Amino acid sequence: MHLVIAKVNETLFEGEAHSLVAPGASGEMTVLGHHEPLITTLKKGDLRVHLEAGDEAKRFAIEGGVLEIRPEGATVIL
């Protein structure tokens, strides 16, 4: 899936990812390609981006944000 993680005027990550683990408002959630479309708020925690199945995750500490999942990919706005 195509993933973008961005702040105002700054892109922290943009590229293809196997999965994203995010601290959703209702608990931790894992997003894979072809996930059902959804918009949710994020709480303080770590975003973990896996570029390939089973690899070590890239981590991004966040204070909160919004996650939008669409058929073509996912976007995190911090």
Rosetta blueprint (number, residue, H / E / L):
1 M L
2 H E
3 L E
4 V E
5 I E
6 A E
7 K E
8 V L
9 N L
10 E E
11 T E
12 L E
13 F E
14 E E
15 G E
16 E E
17 A L
18 H L
19 S E
20 L E
21 V E
22 A E
23 P E
24 G E
25 A L
26 S L
27 G E
28 E E
29 M E
30 T E
31 V E
32 L E
33 G L
34 H L
35 H L
36 E L
37 P L
38 L E
39 I E
40 T E
41 T E
42 L E
43 K L
44 K L
45 G E
46 D E
47 L E
48 R E
49 V E
50 H E
51 L L
52 E L
53 A L
54 G L
55 D L
56 E L
57 A L
58 K E
59 R E
60 F E
61 A E
62 I E
63 E L
64 G L
65 G E
66 V E
67 L E
68 E E
69 I E
70 R E
71 P L
72 E L
73 G E
74 A E
75 T E
76 V E
77 I E
78 L L
